[in-house]
Amino acid sequence: MGKRLADIGVENTEDNRRKYRQLLFTTNKELGNYISGVILFHETLYQKSDDGRPFVNLIKQLGIIPGIKVDKGVVPLMGSEGESTTQGLDDLSQRCAQYKKDGCDFAKWRCVLKVGKNTPSYQSMLENANVLARYASICQMNGIVPIVEPEVLMDGNHDLERAQKVTETVLAFTYKALNDHHVFLEGTLLKPNMVLAGQECPTKYTPHQAAQATVLALSRTVPAAVPGICFLSGGQSEEEATIHLDAINKCTAGRKPWSLTFSYGRALQASTLKAWKGKDVKAGQAELLKRAKANGAASMGKYVAGSVAGTAGDAGLFVKNHQY
């Protein structure tokens, strides 16, 4: 959040963060037509609007379900080539119980995997899959739907074929672990990366090629019992993320028994932030609605590329080794 505010010249204070979130949660009720859930940080869950209404209540009034990010960030995985695991399991059950009481119905946990000459390693894939499975099991014990997020980063120069193979292997490890930990798959969601070549790959692939690779990878690894797949944007521009989602929903390369939709942070809010600039709430809300509507259309394979012009539509949002 700090970097996003710095980019528009707004000081990173708790009140400025609150004001920005208030902008999001007081948008027109139409927002609920395109967005079904919102992932909150711990801080956001307990913040209120200027008139004293809890943000959780504002979100529910929009017809949107509140969720919560429950991992405590990535830490180095010792004995690996710069790989990581994710911390936060120790007190997760108590936190989930409290978050459920405070109005959250789902949670999110992110694990990160890097593509390199020797990575992701067996050690890293096994560790991160087991961490995700333990998290999912604990959530379900507390009546919370877990969003499982094994993100294969776009960092690097790997081609589309390598990205597809790594994604398939990571997802295979993930679902093996979920099965080992007796996770009820019908009560989970998957938040994966789209299959895209590395940021520094010299070959440029079309949205159709990326969509084919993504659908094939998912159809080979994700059980039909999983009800929905919510893609992360992973540093794509707003327009790229929407075009790729649309291409995936139009793709006929493999079976798609799941709902294929979006769970975007940067790629949903970049234009909103740029229009707001700490002052213009109405302009920011108009951009948010516009981008949400575009992604809603893409979720049905009905988006027309370039039809929605945003203030940051084509701006690159890639951040190397992105952490939050």
N, C-alpha and C positions, 0 to 999 in steps of 0.2 A: 504493500500500500504506500509506503514511504516513497519509493521510486516513482510510482504513478503520480503522486502529488507533486513531487519535485519537478517532474517533466512539464507540469502546467504552471509552475511558479507558485505553488501553494504550500505553506509551511506544514510539516507533518506533526500536527498536534492531535490530541484525542478529539477535541471539538471539531476540527476540520474533517477528520475521518468520519465523525458522527454526522456532520452536515452533508457530506457526500452520500453516505448511506441513506440518510433521510430523503435525499433527492430520489434515490432508486425506489425506496419503499412507499413513496407518496405519488408515484406515477399513476396515470390513468388506469382504471380497472381493466382496460383492454389488455394490459400486460399479462394478465392471467390466462389469456387465450393462447399465448405462445410459450409461457414459462410455467412449469408445474412445480418446481422446487428451487429453493435458494440455499446455497451452502454458506453458513455463517462462521466467522471466527468467534472464539470465546468472548472477546471484547464486545462484538456486535450484538450477541445474544442478550446482553444485559443493558444495552443502550436504549435511550428513549428519544422521541421526537421533541421539538420545541414546546409542544403543548402537553408533554408528560406521558404520551402513549408509548408503551413498550413496542420496539420494532417487531417483535414476534407477533403482536396483535395486528399491526399494520400489514404484515406479510399475509397473515391468514385472511384478512379482509379482502385482499386481492385474489383470493382463491388459490394461493400458492402455499406449498408445504415447507415449513422451516426445517433445515438440516444443519449439521455441525461438523466442522473439521476437527477430528479428534487425535490425529497423530501429532507428535511434538518435534517433527522435523527430521532431516536425514543426518546421520553420523557416519564417520568412516568405518568401513568394513576391514578390520585388520587382516593383513596377509593377502590383500588383493591389490590389483593395479588401479588404485584410485576409485574403487567402487564403494557403495554405501549400503547401509540398511536404515530402517526407520525406527525411531524410539517412541515410547509412550504406552506400552502395554501394561506396565506395572500397576497403575491405578485406573486402568481403563474401565473396568466394570463399575466402580463407584461413580466415575464421571458420567458414564452412559446412563446410569440410574437417575442421576441428578438432571442431566440434559433432557431426559424423557419427561421428568416432572415439570421442567421449565418450558416444555412445548415443542421439542424437536422429535421428529419421527424417523429421521434417517441420519446417517453419518457418512463421512468420507475419510479414507486413509490412503495416502500416496506413498508408493515405493518407486524408486528411480533406478533405471538400468541404462548403462552407457554402452554404446557400440564402439568397439575398437578392434585392433588386431587380435587380441586375446580375450576380449570382453563382449558380452557379459559372461563371466565364468560360471562353472557349475555351482561353485560355492555361493556366488551372489544370487543366482536364480533360485537355488534351493532355500537360502535364508529368507529372501524377500517373499517368496511364495508362502513359506510357513508363517511369517509375520502377518501377511495379509489374511491367511486362514484363521489364525488365532484371533485377530481383530474381528473378523466377520462372525466367528462363533460367539465371542463375548457380546457383540452388538445384539445378535439374535436372542441371546439369553435375557437381554434387557428390553426386548420388544422394539428394537430399533433396526431399521433396514440398512444393511451395510452396502455402501458403494465401494467396490474393489477397484483400486487404481494402480496397475503396474505400468508405469510410463517408461517406454523406450524413448530416450531423448533423441532430438534431431541433431545434436552436436556431432560434428565429424564429416567425413567425406565419403561415407559408404553409399553404395548405389541402392536402387529400389529393391533389387533381388535380395541383397543382404538384409535390408530393413525388414522385408517380409519373412525371411527365414528366422531372424532373431525374434520378431514378434510372435511367430508361431511357437517357437520353443519356449519363450517366456510364458505365454498363455497356457501351454501344455503343463508346465511346472505349476502354474497357479491353480488350474482346475484339479490337478492331482492332489495338491495340498488341501484345497477346499473339500474334496471328497474324503481325504484322510481324517480331517477334523470334523466330519459329519455336518457340514454346513448345508442348510436347506437352500438349494440353488434357486428355487422359485421365489424365495424371499431375499434375493440379492439383485444388484445391478452391477454392470461392468463399466468402468470408465477407462478405456484404453486410448493409446495413441492411434491416429490414422497411420497406415503404412506409407511413409514418405521417405525419400532419399535424404541423406545428411545435408545439413545446411551448406556445406562446402563441396558437395558433389558437383563435378563439372557437367554432368548430364542433366538436362532439364526434362522432366516427365510431364505428360499431360494429366489433367484431372481424371480423365477416363482410365489412364494407366494406374494411377494411384488408387482409384476406386476399385479396380479389378484386383490389385494386390491386397487391398484391405479386406474385401469381401472373401477372397480365397483364404486368407490367413484366419479370419474369424470362422468361416464355415468348417475349417479343418480342426478347430480347437475348442470353440465355445459351445457347450451343450445347448440343445433346443429348450431345455428347462429354464434357462435364464430368460426372464421376460424382456429385458431392455439393455441396450448398449448406448451409453451416453459419451460421445467422443470428447476428449480434451482437445484444445486448439494448439497447444504445444509451441507457441511462438509464430504461428501463421498470422498474416494480416487478417483483418476482419473479412475482407472480400474473399481471400483465399480459403479461409475456414468455411465460409458459407458455400462457395463453389464446390469444394471437395465433399462436403456433407450432401449436397444435392446430387453430385455424381455417384456417390456411394448408394444413395437411395434409388437412383435410376439404373444402377449396374445390374446386369443379369448373369454375372460370371459364376455365381454360386447360390446355394439356398440361403435365404435370409429369414429364419423363423422368429427373429427378435425385432422389437421396435428399435429403429436406428435414429438416434437424436443427438442433441448437443448438450455439453456441460462446459460452457466457455467462461473464462474469466477475462483475460486481456482482449480476446476477439469479440467480446460483447460490450466492453466498456470503454475502449480507446476513444471512439468518437464522442461518447457521452462526457468523458473527462475533458476532452479538448473543447467542447462546446460550453461546458460549465465554467471552467477556469476559476472556480471558487465563488462565482457570483450569479451566473445566469442559469437558474434552476430550470425554467421552462425549456430553454434550448437543449439542456442536457437530457431532460426527460423525453423530448421529441426524438433525439438521436437514439436513445435507449429503445423506445418503442419501434422505431424504424428498423433497427438491427435485429431486434427480437422477432419482428414480423418476418423479416427476410430469412432468418434461421428456421422459423416455423414452416415457411414454404419449402425450404431445403429439406426439412425432415420428411416431407411428403414427395420429394423429387419434383417440386413445382417452381423452383427458383430460376429466374432468368438472369444470367450473369450480367453484372453492370447495371441492373435496374434500380439498385438502391445506392445512392451516392452518400457516403458518410464523410464527416470532416477528417477522419483518419482511415478511411476505407482501405487504401492500398499500402498504408505505412507498415513497414516490417515491425513485428513485435517480438522478434527472437531475442532471448536473453541467454547467454552461454551459461551452462550448468545452473539452470533456473531453480531457485529454492524459495520456499515460502512456508 
